[in-house]
Amino acid sequence: MHFMTMEFIGRDEEMSVLEDQFEKVEHPFVIIKGRRRVGKSRLIHEFCRNKDAFHFQSDKEDNSAILQSFYWPLR
């Protein structure tokens, strides 16, 4: 995805929560859910920039299904 054309603003609170989890937990796992088209992918992209981190996207609705869809490719 190409996000470089627009300035990233207005997500200080969310970025702070992600930074806290990233710094305090040895292997943080965070689920980000929300309405469509509110900037979740951009938030994740900006957060992971210049970090030893990765993200996974799922179209599942409940946390159990999300975890299961994350687990299968890692087996």
N, C-alpha and C positions, 0 to 999 in steps of 0.2 A: 504494500500500500504506500501511496505517496502522500505524506502529510506536510511536507516542507513549505508549501505555498502560503499557509495561513499561520499567523501568530497564535501560540497556545496561551490562553488566558482564562482566568476565572475558575481554576480547579485547585487552588492552593490547599484547601481543606482536605480534599481527596488525596492529593500528592503527599501531604503530611502524614496521613494515616498509612499510606503505602510505605513511605520512608521509615516510619516507626516500626512496622512489621518487618521490613527488610533488615533493619539494623539490630533489632532486639531478638529475633528468632533465628536459630541456626539454619533451618530449612523452611522458610515461610511458605505457606500455601494460602492464597487468598482467592475467594470466589467473588467476582464482580458481576452483578446482575442488574438489569434495569430495562426501562423502555427502549424501544428502537430509536436510533438516530439522535442520541443524546451525547455521544462522544466517548463511549466506553473504550472502543478500539484505539482512539487517539490518546486517551488517558494512559492506557497500558503501553502504547508505543513510546510515549514521552517518558514514562516512568522507567522503562527497561533500557532506554538509551544510555550507553556507556556503563552498563552494569552487567555482571555475570548473572543474567536472568533470562528466562524465556516465558512465553505465554502460550496458552492453549485456548482455543475457542470451541464452544459447543452450542448446539441449538436445542439442547435439552432444557426442560423447565425446572425439575426438582434437583436438589443437591445430590441425592443418591444417584440419579441418572447421570449427572455431570461427572461425578467421581468415577462411575463405572466406564463412561466413554473415555475418560482420561486414562484409566488403568489399562484398557485393552491394548492400545498401541505400545505400551511400555513393557508388555510381557515378553 
